[in-house]
Amino acid sequence: MPSALINVPAKARRGSVIEIKTLMSHIMETGYRHTASGDVVPRDIITSFTCRFNGTEIFRADLYPAIAANPFITFFTTVTESGKFEFEWIGDKGFSETAQASITVE
């Protein structure tokens, strides 16, 4: 069962740069491996990650088969107002997972 770990500071000063860290539990099967009987193990990866702040996209990443299982993504952004971060992972086989985190700007 997929699950996300999100690390966003609870508070920050207006105009400060913050670091956001995300970790998604996912096997990230590349589609290049074979079973003992020689059958190809079907590809099953997360293909994109998006972060929005108060509805505006602030970060996006496209992922490919070379990404390790349980992808860890970290990035920086500047905060100017309090609000809500929305995180979305989309992948093969209909995979879709979301998470949220709030921040208070002082």
OpenMM code with the backbone's topology and positions (N, CA, C; nanometers):
from openmm import Vec3, app, unit

residues = "MET PRO SER ALA LEU ILE ASN VAL PRO ALA LYS ALA ARG ARG GLY SER VAL ILE GLU ILE LYS THR LEU MET SER HIS ILE MET GLU THR GLY TYR ARG HIS THR ALA SER GLY ASP VAL VAL PRO ARG ASP ILE ILE THR SER PHE THR CYS ARG PHE ASN GLY THR GLU ILE PHE ARG ALA ASP LEU TYR PRO ALA ILE ALA ALA ASN PRO PHE ILE THR PHE PHE THR THR VAL THR GLU SER GLY LYS PHE GLU PHE GLU TRP ILE GLY ASP LYS GLY PHE SER GLU THR ALA GLN ALA SER ILE THR VAL GLU".split()
positions = [
    Vec3(0.0851, -0.1180, 0.0000),
    Vec3(0.0000, 0.0000, 0.0000),
    Vec3(0.0892, 0.1238, 0.0000),
    Vec3(0.0758, 0.2108, -0.0999),
    Vec3(0.1590, 0.3303, -0.1059),
    Vec3(0.1313, 0.4237, 0.0112),
    Vec3(0.2353, 0.4889, 0.0541),
    Vec3(0.2178, 0.5919, 0.1556),
    Vec3(0.3273, 0.6958, 0.1382),
    Vec3(0.2933, 0.8199, 0.1706),
    Vec3(0.3869, 0.9304, 0.1534),
    Vec3(0.4328, 0.9832, 0.2874),
    Vec3(0.5586, 1.0205, 0.2936),
    Vec3(0.6131, 1.0936, 0.4069),
    Vec3(0.6493, 1.2324, 0.3554),
    Vec3(0.6005, 1.3348, 0.4237),
    Vec3(0.6221, 1.4729, 0.3819),
    Vec3(0.6883, 1.5486, 0.4971),
    Vec3(0.7897, 1.6276, 0.4650),
    Vec3(0.8540, 1.7121, 0.5655),
    Vec3(0.8501, 1.8565, 0.5161),
    Vec3(0.7598, 1.9354, 0.5766),
    Vec3(0.7457, 2.0777, 0.5472),
    Vec3(0.7498, 2.1507, 0.6811),
    Vec3(0.8278, 2.2576, 0.6927),
    Vec3(0.8291, 2.3312, 0.8199),
    Vec3(0.6881, 2.3809, 0.8549),
    Vec3(0.6530, 2.3780, 0.9821),
    Vec3(0.5211, 2.4264, 1.0251),
    Vec3(0.5125, 2.5778, 1.0160),
    Vec3(0.6267, 2.6466, 1.0384),
    Vec3(0.6305, 2.7932, 1.0348),
    Vec3(0.7549, 2.8391, 0.9598),
    Vec3(0.7440, 2.9585, 0.9004),
    Vec3(0.8587, 3.0190, 0.8325),
    Vec3(0.8387, 3.1701, 0.8298),
    Vec3(0.9472, 3.2424, 0.8119),
    Vec3(0.9395, 3.3877, 0.7987),
    Vec3(0.9056, 3.4227, 0.6540),
    Vec3(0.8296, 3.5282, 0.6359),
    Vec3(0.7925, 3.5747, 0.5020),
    Vec3(0.9188, 3.5994, 0.4184),
    Vec3(0.9217, 3.5435, 0.2989),
    Vec3(1.0349, 3.5597, 0.2082),
    Vec3(1.1486, 3.4626, 0.2289),
    Vec3(1.1385, 3.3763, 0.3288),
    Vec3(1.2479, 3.2818, 0.3530),
    Vec3(1.2395, 3.1627, 0.2576),
    Vec3(1.3544, 3.1013, 0.2366),
    Vec3(1.3637, 2.9821, 0.1532),
    Vec3(1.3496, 2.8609, 0.2443),
    Vec3(1.2591, 2.7703, 0.2090),
    Vec3(1.2396, 2.6485, 0.2885),
    Vec3(1.2711, 2.5263, 0.2044),
    Vec3(1.3062, 2.4183, 0.2730),
    Vec3(1.3310, 2.2902, 0.2060),
    Vec3(1.2120, 2.1998, 0.2303),
    Vec3(1.1667, 2.1360, 0.1233),
    Vec3(1.0560, 2.0409, 0.1300),
    Vec3(1.1116, 1.9046, 0.0908),
    Vec3(1.0777, 1.8032, 0.1707),
    Vec3(1.1243, 1.6672, 0.1438),
    Vec3(1.0036, 1.5747, 0.1329),
    Vec3(1.0059, 1.4871, 0.0333),
    Vec3(0.8984, 1.3892, 0.0166),
    Vec3(0.9581, 1.2509, -0.0078),
    Vec3(0.8909, 1.1515, 0.0418),
    Vec3(0.9300, 1.0119, 0.0198),
    Vec3(0.8030, 0.9328, -0.0079),
    Vec3(0.7974, 0.8658, -0.1224),
    Vec3(0.6808, 0.7852, -0.1581),
    Vec3(0.7201, 0.6380, -0.1581),
    Vec3(0.6439, 0.5589, -0.0867),
    Vec3(0.6657, 0.4150, -0.0831),
    Vec3(0.6105, 0.3537, -0.2122),
    Vec3(0.7009, 0.3018, -0.2959),
    Vec3(0.6598, 0.2430, -0.4244),
    Vec3(0.7731, 0.1538, -0.4745),
    Vec3(0.7390, 0.0400, -0.5346),
    Vec3(0.8424, -0.0552, -0.5775),
    Vec3(0.9235, -0.0093, -0.6980),
    Vec3(0.8663, 0.0722, -0.7835),
    Vec3(0.9346, 0.1238, -0.9028),
    Vec3(0.9957, 0.0108, -0.9863),
    Vec3(0.9132, -0.0789, -1.0333),
    Vec3(0.9574, -0.1902, -1.1186),
    Vec3(0.9863, -0.1357, -1.2584),
    Vec3(1.1095, -0.1546, -1.3068),
    Vec3(1.1553, -0.0920, -1.4318),
    Vec3(1.0963, -0.1515, -1.5594),
    Vec3(1.0557, -0.2774, -1.5556),
    Vec3(1.0107, -0.3432, -1.6773),
    Vec3(1.1237, -0.4113, -1.7523),
    Vec3(1.2437, -0.4072, -1.6965),
    Vec3(1.3603, -0.4691, -1.7602),
    Vec3(1.3955, -0.6040, -1.6983),
    Vec3(1.3418, -0.6350, -1.5813),
    Vec3(1.3745, -0.7611, -1.5148),
    Vec3(1.2897, -0.8743, -1.5713),
    Vec3(1.3393, -0.9965, -1.5513),
    Vec3(1.2682, -1.1168, -1.5937),
    Vec3(1.2474, -1.2091, -1.4739),
    Vec3(1.1400, -1.2852, -1.4792),
    Vec3(1.1151, -1.3851, -1.3755),
    Vec3(1.2048, -1.5052, -1.4001),
    Vec3(1.2021, -1.6010, -1.3082),
    Vec3(1.2821, -1.7234, -1.3236),
    Vec3(1.2419, -1.7997, -1.4497),
    Vec3(1.1166, -1.7862, -1.4925),
    Vec3(1.0706, -1.8562, -1.6135),
    Vec3(1.0963, -1.7757, -1.7405),
    Vec3(1.1560, -1.6552, -1.7271),
    Vec3(1.1924, -1.5763, -1.8440),
    Vec3(1.0901, -1.4703, -1.8840),
    Vec3(0.9776, -1.4638, -1.8134),
    Vec3(0.8775, -1.3620, -1.8458),
    Vec3(0.9245, -1.2256, -1.7952),
    Vec3(0.8918, -1.1223, -1.8718),
    Vec3(0.9267, -0.9862, -1.8317),
    Vec3(0.8339, -0.9427, -1.7184),
    Vec3(0.8929, -0.8856, -1.6131),
    Vec3(0.8136, -0.8283, -1.5043),
    Vec3(0.7640, -0.6929, -1.5553),
    Vec3(0.6330, -0.6726, -1.5625),
    Vec3(0.5795, -0.5490, -1.6222),
    Vec3(0.6272, -0.4234, -1.5495),
    Vec3(0.6457, -0.3181, -1.6272),
    Vec3(0.6871, -0.1897, -1.5712),
    Vec3(0.5778, -0.1361, -1.4792),
    Vec3(0.6177, -0.0803, -1.3663),
    Vec3(0.5262, -0.0197, -1.2703),
    Vec3(0.6033, 0.0879, -1.1955),
    Vec3(0.6038, 0.2093, -1.2526),
    Vec3(0.6811, 0.3184, -1.1923),
    Vec3(0.5927, 0.4408, -1.1693),
    Vec3(0.6399, 0.5288, -1.0838),
    Vec3(0.5802, 0.6613, -1.0721),
    Vec3(0.6376, 0.7423, -1.1874),
    Vec3(0.5518, 0.8058, -1.2649),
    Vec3(0.5981, 0.8784, -1.3834),
    Vec3(0.6070, 1.0288, -1.3630),
    Vec3(0.5328, 1.0825, -1.2645),
    Vec3(0.5426, 1.2262, -1.2412),
    Vec3(0.5105, 1.2610, -1.0964),
    Vec3(0.5707, 1.3710, -1.0528),
    Vec3(0.5477, 1.4270, -0.9202),
    Vec3(0.5215, 1.5756, -0.9386),
    Vec3(0.4179, 1.6262, -0.8716),
    Vec3(0.3836, 1.7677, -0.8792),
    Vec3(0.3574, 1.8215, -0.7397),
    Vec3(0.4035, 1.9435, -0.7140),
    Vec3(0.3730, 2.0125, -0.5886),
    Vec3(0.3071, 2.1452, -0.6234),
    Vec3(0.1959, 2.1707, -0.5577),
    Vec3(0.1254, 2.2982, -0.5732),
    Vec3(0.1191, 2.3672, -0.4376),
    Vec3(0.1264, 2.5008, -0.4408),
    Vec3(0.1094, 2.5798, -0.3186),
    Vec3(-0.0072, 2.6739, -0.3419),
    Vec3(-0.1096, 2.6595, -0.2591),
    Vec3(-0.2332, 2.7373, -0.2743),
    Vec3(-0.2863, 2.7313, -0.4173),
    Vec3(-0.2769, 2.6112, -0.4772),
    Vec3(-0.3318, 2.5872, -0.6105),
    Vec3(-0.2397, 2.6171, -0.7269),
    Vec3(-0.1245, 2.6793, -0.7027),
    Vec3(-0.0297, 2.7135, -0.8090),
    Vec3(0.0855, 2.6139, -0.8103),
    Vec3(0.1135, 2.5565, -0.9267),
    Vec3(0.2240, 2.4611, -0.9380),
    Vec3(0.3563, 2.5321, -0.9110),
    Vec3(0.4350, 2.4753, -0.8179),
    Vec3(0.5660, 2.5334, -0.7865),
    Vec3(0.6818, 2.4391, -0.8174),
    Vec3(0.6520, 2.3096, -0.8357),
    Vec3(0.7580, 2.2132, -0.8661),
    Vec3(0.6968, 2.0945, -0.9389),
    Vec3(0.7697, 2.0451, -1.0396),
    Vec3(0.7268, 1.9258, -1.1130),
    Vec3(0.8503, 1.8455, -1.1507),
    Vec3(0.8369, 1.7136, -1.1456),
    Vec3(0.9456, 1.6249, -1.1878),
    Vec3(0.8863, 1.5076, -1.2647),
    Vec3(0.9482, 1.4746, -1.3774),
    Vec3(0.9125, 1.3536, -1.4518),
    Vec3(1.0112, 1.2464, -1.4109),
    Vec3(0.9600, 1.1265, -1.3803),
    Vec3(1.0455, 1.0167, -1.3346),
    Vec3(1.0502, 0.9070, -1.4398),
    Vec3(1.1607, 0.8357, -1.4434),
    Vec3(1.1853, 0.7329, -1.5442),
    Vec3(1.2295, 0.6035, -1.4765),
    Vec3(1.2403, 0.4925, -1.5514),
    Vec3(1.2727, 0.3632, -1.4899),
    Vec3(1.4022, 0.3586, -1.4100),
    Vec3(1.4937, 0.4502, -1.4310),
    Vec3(1.6208, 0.4469, -1.3570),
    Vec3(1.6073, 0.4982, -1.2134),
    Vec3(1.4921, 0.5527, -1.1763),
    Vec3(1.4702, 0.6025, -1.0403),
    Vec3(1.4532, 0.4833, -0.9457),
    Vec3(1.5170, 0.4908, -0.8304),
    Vec3(1.5139, 0.3815, -0.7323),
    Vec3(1.3749, 0.3654, -0.6712),
    Vec3(1.3528, 0.2513, -0.6100),
    Vec3(1.2293, 0.2275, -0.5349),
    Vec3(1.2185, 0.3319, -0.4240),
    Vec3(1.0959, 0.3625, -0.3843),
    Vec3(1.0692, 0.4600, -0.2781),
    Vec3(1.1352, 0.5945, -0.3077),
    Vec3(1.0948, 0.6588, -0.4179),
    Vec3(1.1628, 0.7824, -0.4590),
    Vec3(1.1556, 0.8935, -0.3538),
    Vec3(1.2726, 0.9507, -0.3277),
    Vec3(1.2889, 1.0621, -0.2345),
    Vec3(1.3134, 1.1870, -0.3173),
    Vec3(1.2276, 1.2875, -0.3011),
    Vec3(1.2410, 1.4123, -0.3767),
    Vec3(1.2508, 1.5262, -0.2768),
    Vec3(1.3512, 1.6102, -0.2953),
    Vec3(1.3670, 1.7277, -0.2105),
    Vec3(1.3872, 1.8496, -0.2996),
    Vec3(1.3300, 1.9615, -0.2594),
    Vec3(1.3441, 2.0850, -0.3360),
    Vec3(1.3246, 2.2039, -0.2422),
    Vec3(1.3598, 2.3222, -0.2922),
    Vec3(1.3498, 2.4454, -0.2146),
    Vec3(1.2495, 2.5392, -0.2798),
    Vec3(1.1846, 2.6200, -0.1980),
    Vec3(1.0940, 2.7224, -0.2488),
    Vec3(1.0932, 2.8390, -0.1515),
    Vec3(1.0474, 2.9524, -0.1989),
    Vec3(1.0336, 3.0715, -0.1155),
    Vec3(0.8876, 3.0856, -0.0756),
    Vec3(0.8636, 3.1168, 0.0505),
    Vec3(0.7255, 3.1347, 0.0973),
    Vec3(0.6994, 3.2810, 0.1290),
    Vec3(0.5851, 3.3297, 0.0829),
    Vec3(0.5482, 3.4694, 0.1079),
    Vec3(0.4142, 3.4814, 0.1790),
    Vec3(0.3438, 3.3684, 0.1913),
    Vec3(0.2145, 3.3696, 0.2590),
    Vec3(0.1862, 3.2321, 0.3176),
    Vec3(0.0986, 3.2292, 0.4170),
    Vec3(0.0561, 3.1014, 0.4746),
    Vec3(-0.0277, 3.0275, 0.3716),
    Vec3(-0.0275, 2.8943, 0.3807),
    Vec3(-0.1086, 2.8194, 0.2865),
    Vec3(-0.0873, 2.6706, 0.2950),
    Vec3(-0.1333, 2.6052, 0.1881),
    Vec3(-0.1326, 2.4597, 0.1840),
    Vec3(-0.0542, 2.4093, 0.0629),
    Vec3(0.0362, 2.3157, 0.0889),
    Vec3(0.1067, 2.2448, -0.0176),
    Vec3(0.0262, 2.1201, -0.0514),
    Vec3(0.0108, 2.0938, -0.1803),
    Vec3(-0.0554, 1.9718, -0.2271),
    Vec3(0.0445, 1.8955, -0.3127),
    Vec3(0.0646, 1.7698, -0.2805),
    Vec3(0.1609, 1.6851, -0.3497),
    Vec3(0.0851, 1.5769, -0.4254),
    Vec3(0.1290, 1.5481, -0.5480),
    Vec3(0.0613, 1.4458, -0.6287),
    Vec3(0.1648, 1.3608, -0.7016),
    Vec3(0.1499, 1.2303, -0.6893),
    Vec3(0.2322, 1.1334, -0.7610),
    Vec3(0.1408, 1.0584, -0.8568),
    Vec3(0.1834, 1.0419, -0.9824),
    Vec3(0.1059, 0.9686, -1.0823),
    Vec3(0.1984, 0.8650, -1.1446),
    Vec3(0.1436, 0.7469, -1.1716),
    Vec3(0.2277, 0.6419, -1.2275),
    Vec3(0.1534, 0.5442, -1.3151),
    Vec3(0.2234, 0.4375, -1.3486),
    Vec3(0.1683, 0.3319, -1.4322),
    Vec3(0.0559, 0.2585, -1.3595),
    Vec3(-0.0223, 0.1867, -1.4353),
    Vec3(-0.1299, 0.1015, -1.3830),
    Vec3(-0.2313, 0.1803, -1.3002),
    Vec3(-0.2537, 0.3071, -1.3369),
    Vec3(-0.3525, 0.3882, -1.2681),
    Vec3(-0.3102, 0.4401, -1.1325),
    Vec3(-0.1821, 0.4307, -1.1000),
    Vec3(-0.1337, 0.4768, -0.9697),
    Vec3(-0.1544, 0.6271, -0.9551),
    Vec3(-0.2120, 0.6680, -0.8444),
    Vec3(-0.2305, 0.8092, -0.8121),
    Vec3(-0.2364, 0.8228, -0.6608),
    Vec3(-0.1539, 0.9092, -0.6079),
    Vec3(-0.1489, 0.9303, -0.4625),
    Vec3(-0.1322, 1.0799, -0.4370),
    Vec3(-0.1979, 1.1294, -0.3323),
    Vec3(-0.1874, 1.2702, -0.2967),
    Vec3(-0.1579, 1.2843, -0.1477),
    Vec3(-0.1029, 1.3998, -0.1127),
    Vec3(-0.0780, 1.4327, 0.0277),
    Vec3(-0.0809, 1.5853, 0.0388),
    Vec3(-0.0970, 1.6319, 0.1613),
    Vec3(-0.1040, 1.7761, 0.1857),
    Vec3(-0.0243, 1.8125, 0.3103),
    Vec3(0.0198, 1.9379, 0.3139),
    Vec3(0.0876, 1.9924, 0.4319),
    Vec3(0.0655, 2.1426, 0.4336),
    Vec3(0.0514, 2.1981, 0.5527),
    Vec3(0.0284, 2.3423, 0.5661),
    Vec3(0.1493, 2.4104, 0.6276),
    Vec3(0.1605, 2.5410, 0.6010),
    Vec3(0.2674, 2.6220, 0.6591),
    Vec3(0.2077, 2.7559, 0.7024),
    Vec3(0.2584, 2.8073, 0.8124),
    Vec3(0.2189, 2.9389, 0.8611),
    Vec3(0.3357, 3.0337, 0.8415),
    Vec3(0.3108, 3.1432, 0.7708),
    Vec3(0.4156, 3.2425, 0.7461),
    Vec3(0.3952, 3.3591, 0.8412),
    Vec3(0.5034, 3.3967, 0.9090),
    Vec3(0.4986, 3.5043, 1.0082),
    Vec3(0.5672, 3.6284, 0.9584),
] * unit.nanometer
topology = app.Topology()
chain = topology.addChain("A")
for resn in residues:
    res = topology.addResidue(resn, chain)
    for name in ("N", "CA", "C"):
        topology.addAtom(name, app.Element.getBySymbol(name[0]), res)
